[in-house]
Amino acid sequence: MASNNETNRPAGVPEENVYNSTHWTIYLGYGIAVLAIAALLFGE
């Protein structure tokens, strides 16, 4: 992902929708996946 403002965006995509780092929902999804796998492995 480019971090400069000269990046060509498709029409209808506002500038604030450009992320330059990992979004918090990615971390949340991985956390839920790890908890679900742990529940399957260690649950009774």
BELKARA-V441173 format. One line per field, one symbol per residue. ss: DSSP state (A for helix, B for strand, O for the rest). phi: phi as a letter, one per 40 degrees, with the letter a starting at -180 (. if undefined). burial: 1 if it has 24 or more other C-alpha atoms within 12 Angstrom, else 0. Layout:
# BELKARA-V441173
ss=???
phi=???
burial=???
This chain:
# BELKARA-V441173
ss=OOOOOOOOOOOOOOAAAOOOOOOAAAAAAAAAAAAAAAAAAAOO
phi=.cbcccccbccgbcccccbbaccccccccccccccccccccbcb
burial=00000000000000000000000000000000000000000000
